[in-house]
Amino acid sequence: MTPIRDARPADRAAIEAVTLAAYEQYAGVLPPPLWAMYRQSIRATLADVRPAAQIVAEDGGALAGTVLLFPAGAVMGNPGGTRITLEWPEVRLLAVAPSARGQGVGRRLMEECIRRATAARAPMLTLHTADIMSVAMRLYERMGFERAAELDIWPAPGILAKGYKMPLTTGPLTTGPLTTGPLTLPSPQRGEGG
């Protein structure tokens, strides 16, 4: 089984390398200026992931995958200068190293995001994806995410980032106390978790 853990500061270069390698497949599908903008957006997001929890999967001591889990209430910038305040926790930049694909790494990272959001008593978990990410879309749908057009965003002209959401069970949990304030996910950047 692939170990899942919070990212450490020493993982930063490997996280960027895995993420860019995973998303590189879209360079041939997107127009070059749009790919350049998307690549820069990925790098900028990874340069400062706060307030997200950055989660990684290891395989033999090397990073096999990574994902960001943003808490509800986080304010997210989008290309074009628009800002969105998240109503629910959101998964961003799920990435699996090309050499680790087909081994369940993406599923394990998503299961960890679901586990953390459920433990934090969030009623819903969201994400955005695009038609060019068909493998990821199938994974999300198999895991129970449903299309949520009301969450759609247009990060660039002609590019639709489709919203998806998954209702979470918020019944009795054994993983922690009930919180009554805003959702706060553990973050190694704040010295929590990991």
C-alpha positions in Angstrom: 0.0 0.0 0.0 1.2 3.5 -0.9 2.0 5.5 2.3 0.1 8.8 2.4 1.4 11.7 4.6 1.5 15.5 4.9 4.2 17.1 2.8 7.4 18.3 4.4 9.3 21.5 3.5 12.0 19.2 1.9 9.4 17.8 -0.5 8.8 21.1 -2.3 11.0 20.5 -5.3 9.7 16.9 -5.7 6.1 18.1 -5.4 6.6 20.6 -8.2 8.4 18.1 -10.4 5.7 15.4 -9.9 2.9 17.9 -10.5 4.4 19.5 -13.6 5.2 16.0 -15.0 1.6 14.9 -14.4 0.1 17.9 -16.1 2.6 18.0 -19.0 0.3 15.8 -21.0 -2.0 18.8 -21.5 0.7 20.8 -23.2 -0.1 19.1 -26.4 -3.8 19.7 -26.1 -4.0 23.3 -25.0 -2.9 26.2 -27.2 0.8 27.2 -26.3 -0.1 30.5 -24.6 -2.9 28.8 -22.6 -0.5 26.0 -21.5 2.1 28.6 -20.5 -0.5 30.4 -18.4 -1.7 27.1 -16.8 1.9 25.9 -16.1 2.7 29.3 -14.4 -0.6 29.1 -12.4 0.4 25.6 -11.1 3.9 26.8 -10.1 2.4 29.9 -8.4 -0.1 27.8 -6.5 2.7 25.4 -5.4 4.9 28.2 -4.3 2.5 29.2 -1.6 -0.1 26.6 -0.8 -1.5 28.2 2.3 -4.0 27.6 3.7 -4.2 24.2 2.1 -3.1 20.9 3.5 -0.5 19.5 1.1 -0.7 15.7 1.0 1.7 13.3 -0.7 1.9 9.7 -1.6 5.2 7.8 -1.5 6.5 4.8 -3.3 9.8 3.4 -2.2 10.8 6.7 -0.6 10.0 8.8 -3.8 7.0 10.9 -4.2 4.4 9.2 -6.4 1.6 11.7 -6.1 0.4 14.9 -4.5 -2.8 16.9 -3.9 -3.9 20.1 -2.2 -6.9 20.2 0.1 -8.2 23.8 0.7 -10.5 24.5 3.7 -13.9 26.0 3.5 -13.6 29.8 3.7 -10.3 29.9 1.8 -10.3 32.7 -0.8 -9.0 31.4 -4.1 -7.7 33.6 -6.9 -8.4 32.6 -10.5 -6.9 33.7 -13.8 -8.5 37.0 -14.8 -8.4 38.4 -11.3 -11.6 36.9 -10.0 -11.7 35.6 -6.4 -13.9 32.9 -5.0 -14.5 32.1 -1.3 -14.9 28.4 -0.9 -18.1 27.3 0.8 -16.8 23.8 1.3 -13.3 22.2 1.3 -11.9 21.8 -2.2 -9.4 19.4 -3.8 -6.9 21.0 -6.2 -4.0 19.9 -8.3 -4.3 16.1 -7.8 -1.2 14.8 -9.5 0.2 11.3 -10.0 3.7 10.8 -11.4 3.5 9.3 -14.9 5.5 6.3 -13.7 3.0 5.6 -10.8 -0.2 5.8 -12.8 -2.6 2.8 -12.7 -1.5 1.8 -9.2 -4.3 3.5 -7.2 -2.2 6.5 -6.1 -4.7 9.1 -7.2 -7.5 7.2 -5.5 -5.6 6.9 -2.3 -4.9 10.6 -2.3 -8.6 11.4 -2.9 -9.6 9.0 -0.2 -7.3 10.9 2.2 -9.0 14.2 1.2 -12.4 12.7 1.8 -11.3 11.3 5.2 -9.9 14.6 6.3 -12.9 16.6 5.1 -15.3 14.2 6.8 -13.2 14.2 10.0 -13.5 18.0 9.9 -17.3 17.6 9.7 -17.6 19.2 6.3 -21.0 18.5 4.7 -19.5 18.6 1.1 -16.2 18.2 -0.7 -15.7 20.0 -4.1 -13.2 20.0 -7.0 -12.9 21.4 -10.5 -11.7 19.5 -13.6 -11.9 19.8 -17.3 -12.9 17.6 -20.2 -9.3 17.1 -21.2 -8.8 15.4 -17.8 -11.0 12.5 -18.7 -9.1 9.9 -16.6 -9.4 12.1 -13.5 -13.1 12.8 -14.2 -13.8 9.0 -14.3 -12.0 8.5 -11.0 -14.0 11.3 -9.4 -17.3 10.0 -10.7 -16.5 6.4 -9.6 -15.7 7.8 -6.1 -19.1 9.4 -5.9 -18.5 13.0 -7.0 -21.4 14.5 -8.9 -21.5 17.2 -11.5 -22.3 20.6 -10.0 -22.7 23.1 -12.8 -23.3 25.9 -10.2 -19.6 25.6 -9.2 -18.3 26.0 -12.8 -15.7 28.6 -13.5 -14.1 29.9 -16.7 -10.4 30.4 -15.9 -9.7 31.5 -19.5 -11.8 32.2 -22.6 -13.2 29.0 -23.9 -11.9 26.9 -21.0 -14.5 25.5 -18.6 -13.4 24.1 -15.2 -16.3 21.9 -14.3 -17.5 21.8 -10.7 -18.0 18.6 -8.9 -19.2 17.9 -5.4 -19.5 14.9 -3.1 -21.8 14.9 -0.1 -20.0 13.7 3.0 -21.3 11.8 6.0 -21.1 14.0 9.0 -22.6 11.6 11.5 -20.8 10.4 14.6 -17.0 10.1 14.1 -14.3 8.6 16.1 -11.5 10.6 14.6 -11.9 13.8 16.6 -14.1 16.1 18.6 -17.0 18.0 17.0 -16.1 21.4 15.9 -18.6 24.2 16.0 -16.4 26.9 14.3 -15.3 27.2 10.7 -13.6 24.2 9.1 -9.9 24.1 9.7 -7.9 21.4 8.1 -4.5 20.3 9.5 -1.6 22.0 7.7 2.0 21.2 7.9 2.8 24.7 6.8 1.3 25.9 10.1 3.2 23.1 12.0 0.1 20.8 12.2 -0.1 17.2 11.1 2.7 15.4 9.3 
